[in-house]
Amino acid sequence: MEYLWFPCFVASVLAFVGFRQWLRHQQRAMVHRERLAALEKGADLPAWPDESPSRFDFGLDSILLLSGLIWLAIGLGGMFAAWIIVSHPMVQRIPDAVPPSIALIGVPVALIGIAHLIVYGVRRRTK
């Protein structure tokens, strides 16, 4: 039973997202039916409802910032963890065969994060 928490969590999140999408579709279908009825009667079309931005709608800038910070944190954390393993091999019970250059394993990941942050900064300045 203790191993079912993750699949239940994923199923709950998917059900929530699916239900929100279904509600949004039903709302759009209702607006469409109202507009069709107005066209059949020859009346003026009702105005489109306001598409107010949801608190869950993220723009590209927010996604770039978030992904850049995540990539950077994972890269720096990987470099720090590898450095700890290399600098204290006896504490970690790792044989001496680990090369010291393994501490640079997080550099590519950190550089991806830095690239995301650079693109975020450039986009922000151009707006």
C-alpha positions, 0 to 999 in steps of 0.5 A: 500500500505504501508504494501506491502513493505516487501513482495515486498522486499522478492520477489525481493531478491528471484528473484535476487537469483533465476536469479543468480542460473539460470545464473550459471546453464546456464553457466555450461550447456554451458560448458557441451555442449562444452565438449560433442562436443569435445568428439564427434569430438575426440578432447582434452577436453577444460579445466574447467573454473576457479571457482573463489570464489565469493564475496558472497561465505562465508566459514564456518569460516565466518559463525561461526564468524558472527552467534557467534557475532549475538547470543552474541549481541542478548543475551547481548541485551536481558539481558540489556533490561530485566535488565532495565525493572526490575531496573526501573519498574515505568518508564516502567509501569510494575507491581512489580510482575516481578522477578529480575531473568528475567534479566538472560533471555539472558544468554542461547542465549549469551552462544550459541554465545560464543560457536560459537566464541570458535569453530571459534577460535579453527578452526582458530588455527588448520589451 
